[in-house]
Amino acid sequence: MYTKIIHLIHLHRVYWVTKNTLKYSIGTIVTLAIGDDDLPVFGEVKEILLYNTSMIIFLTEELSTDQFHHHYHAYEVSRREHKKMHVTQFSSLVDHVPLSLLKSCDVLLF
């Protein structure tokens, strides 16, 4: 139990990180999983942590994926009434491409 506490000394908070030429920063959207409804589960990066300077860990707020917009070729998402947070390693992401939000007519798209 105490060895896990000692390992936290090597945990550093950063504002952005680059992995495989892709830049992730606070506010970036990442794909966490594929839901039971076959829609992707997205999360907005709230914190980025580095463990031993090599393991990337994201603290994300899950967004609700409402539908896919064929006109925009983008997913419509919304913020959940009750926040749902995730701690996810970079290696566990379903897709490693960082995304961004676009607000269109009070709808969040990306």
QUIQUI-V852361 format. One line per field, one symbol per residue. ss: DSSP state (H for helix, E for strand, - for the rest). phi: phi as a letter, one per 30 degrees, with the letter a starting at -180 (. if undefined). psi: psi as a letter, one per 20 degrees, with the letter a starting at -180 (. if undefined). Layout:
ss: ???
phi: ???
psi: ???
This chain:
ss: -HHHHHHHHHEEEE-EEEE--EEEE---EEEEEE-----EEEEEEEEEEEE---EEEEEEEEEEEEEEE----EEEEEE-----EEEEEHHH--EEEEE--EEE--EEE-
phi: .dddddddeccbcbcaacbhicccbejdcbcdacdddicdccbcdcbbbcchhbccbccbcdcdddaccdddhadcbbdddcebcbcbdedcddbcddbbcbcbhiccba
psi: ghhhghhihjppprirqppljppprpiqpqohrprhjjqqoqqpphqpqppkjhppppoqppqpogrpohgilqpprrqqgopoqqopqgiiqhpjpqrqqppolkppq.
